[in-house]
Amino acid sequence: MRQAFTRAGLYYTGHAVEQMERRGIITDDVEAALESCDTTYPGTDRRRENLVKVGDALDDRRLCVVVKRERPFIVVTTYWAEDVS
């Protein structure tokens, strides 16, 4: 498992780091998406502890950033919106 880390006030879990590497997502993309977030909805976790925030990455692609509902500075995972159909 990849090492978790903190940057710009956000805590990236080890899972988030692994998925970002796999999907070609950088921290600047995550930060841009959160700053431009225009859509938020509940995650699919059973206990409803996560939120999905959708915004624009640096290249204007739509990026989904999953964060903890009670601690939205914790990034759980990320994925490109076009990867979901």
N, C-alpha and C positions, 0 to 999 in steps of 0.2 A: 504494500500500500504506500502511496505517495505521502510525503510529509505535508501536514497542514501548515498554513502560514497566515500572517496578517499583513494587509497593505491598505493604505488610505482609509483606515477605519473599518475595513471589512475583514472578516475571518473566513478563510477558504478551507473547508474540510478536506481531508485526504481524498475522499471520493470526488469532490468538486475538482481538485487538481488533476486527478486521473482522467476524468471526463473532458476537462478542458484540453489536456494534451491530446487525447484521442480525437477530439473534434476540431482541433485547430483554433481554439478560442483563447485569447490572451486577456490578462487582467484589465487592460485598457478598454477592451470590448465590453467587459462586464460593467465597469464603472460608467462607460458611456450609455449602456442600456439602462442602468438604474437611474441615471440622471435624466434620460429622455423617456422614462417609463410612462406609458399612457394606458396600460391595461394591467389589471391585477385580478387574479382569481384564486380560489382555494386549490391547493395541490391535491394529488390523488392519494396521499398517505391516509391510512385508516383512521388515525386519531385527529386528523385535520390540523396538524401542527405546522404545516408548510403553506407558503403562498408562492404563486408563480407571478413574477413581474416581467412584463414584456416591453422592450424598448429597442432603440436602434443602436447597433454596434457601430464601430468607426467607419465601416464600409457601407453603412446604411442597411445592412441585412438585419432582419428581425431576430433578436436574441431573447430567449427565455432564461430567466435567472430564478432558481428556486431558493427561497430563503425561509428561515424559521419565522413563524407568525409572531411569536413573543419577543424574538431577538432578530430583527430583520437585517442586522449586520453580519449574520452567519450565512454564508453562501453554501448551500447543500449540494447543488449541481447546476449545470448550465447546458443548454442545447439550442441549436438553431431552430427557429420556428418552422422553416421549410422541411425539417426532418420529421415533423409530425404530420401525419395525414389521416 
